[in-house]
Amino acid sequence: MIAAIEGKVVKKEPAFVYMKTLGGITYKVAVSLHCSAAIKQDIIELRITQIIREDANLLFGFLDADEQRMFEQLIKLNGIGTATALAICSTLTPEEFAKALVASDANTFIKVPGIGLKSAKRILVELGEFVLESGLNASSKSQTEAKLALEALGFKSEKIKAVLFTCKGVTTQEIIKEALSKLQ
């Protein structure tokens, strides 16, 4: 399985990047519009999600680990294929995606081409616990203290992470108050 590809960008289209490795092999990698726009240099490394089917060996590339995780969670859902998942990644940043899930905002997903109300509700129900890896700032002492306090009160770790991602407070007390109001 291919985990990452490092190489020279020989051709770039809005939805694809052609990368030539040092070994001389050129790969055609599907990317989101956000990822495509972020590619500025000639030599890059893309995280790869490889999907092998009877008739195809597909490569999907990501500069951002959260975007890759978002894509991989979406393709696990019934009725969401790679094209739709890539459309969601092209329309929503991982932060917008996580905020829409926390807020249970189906309208955000309906804006994506190919997503209707039924699919939007399915995404909200099945991925309601999605949390960005970078969502909780590990260096933030206040957020870490708030997380520990909320866990001591009996709240589940995944729910806490999702709520802390949306909290605007700075001190531990402010974060806990805001998180408690959202967890209730």
N, C-alpha and C positions, 0 to 999 in steps of 0.2 A: 504494500500500500504506500502511496506517495503522501508524505506529510507536509513537505514544503519544496518549493523550487526556487533556486536562485539563478538568475541569468540576465541577459541583456534583452531589453524590450526592442524587438525588431519591427513590430507593427502594433499599433494600438487603435482599436475601434471602440465605440461607446460601450459595448457589452462584452468585448473580447480583448485579450492581450496575447500576443504571440511572443513567447520568450525562448531565446536560444541559450542553452546551457554551455558550459565549457567543453562538454563532451561532444558538442555539435548537434545535439537533438533540439528541435524546435517544438515547443508545446503550445497548443491553442487552449487558453484558459478563460473560462467564462468569469466575468467579474460584475459587480454591481456598478451602477453609475457613480455612487459615492467613491468607491474604490478606484474606478477609472479616472475620476477627476483628481484624486489624490496622488496618482502616479506622475511624478515630475522628472525623476532621474532616469538615466539609461539602464543602470544595473539595479535590480530590486530583488527582494525575496518575498514570495507570497506563501502564506499558509494555504494548504490545499485540502479540500474535501473531495475525495475521489469516489465516484459512483460507477460501479461496473454493472452493466446490464447485458442481456443476451446479444444485443445489437450495437452496443456503444460502450466506450470507456470515457466517462465525462470527468473533467477537471474543473473545479470551482475555486477561484483564488480570492484571498482576503488579506488585506494589510492589517486589519484590526481583529484581535482575538474575540472581542464581543460580537462583532458582526458575523464571524464564522460560527460562533456558538448559537446565535440567533437563527442563522440559516439551517444549521443542523437540527435544532429543535423544531423548526417549522416543517421540514421535510418528513419528520416522523408522524405528523398529523395526517389522518385519513382525509383525502381530498385535496391536499396541498402538495403539489409537485414541485420539481426543481425550478420550473419557469416562474411559478407563482411566488415561491420563496425568494427567488432572486428579485422579483418585482417588488416585494415587500422591503428587501434590503436596499433596493434602489430608491424607494420612496421615503423610508423612515430610517433615521440613524438609530443605532442601538439604544441611545438615551431616550429618543422619542418613543421607540417601541416599548421600552420598560415603563415609561411614564404612562403610556396608553393602557398597558396591562394593569398597572397599579390603580389607575383611575377607572378601570372598566369602561373605557371609551371606545365603543364600537365604531363610531363615526370616523375616527382616525384611520381604522383599517379599511373602511368602505372607500376611502379616497384612493386606495391602491387599485390599479387596473386588474380586473379578474377576481376581485374580492367583493362578495355581496354580503348582505346582512347575516345570512345563515353561516357563512364561513367566518365572518368577523366574530360572531358569538361563539363559535367553536374554538377559535383561537383564544378568546378571553377565558373560556372555561378550562381548556386543556393546558394553557401555558400561564395561568394566573400566578404561579409561583416563580416565574422566570426572574432572575436577578442577574444584573451585569457583574462580571468578575471584578471590574474596576469601579463598580457602583459604590462600594463602601471603602472610604479612604482609610487604609490601614494605619496611616501615620497620624490620623486624627485621634488624639487621646480622648476627646469628648465623645466622639462617636463610639469608640471602643468601650468606654465606661457605660454609655447609654445602652449599648447592645448587651453588656453583661448584666446590667440592672434589669432590663426587660426579660432576659432569659431567666433571671432569678424569680421574676413574677410569674413565670410559667408560659410565656409566649414562645412559639416555635421559631427556631433560628432563621429559617427561610423567610417567614413572614416579617420578622424583624428587619432583615436585610432589605427587603423590598420597601418597607416603610421608611427606614433610615435614608434610603436613596433619595426620597422626596422631601426630607426634613430640611428646613432652612435655618434652624437654630444654630447658635455658635457654642454656647456653654452646654455642659452636660444636662443641667436642669431644663433648659429650654428645649433641648432635643428630646428628652424623656417626656415632657409635657405634650409636645407636638406629636410624638410617636404614639403615646397613649390615646390621644384623641382620635388618631387615625386607625388604631388597632381595635377600638371599641365598636 
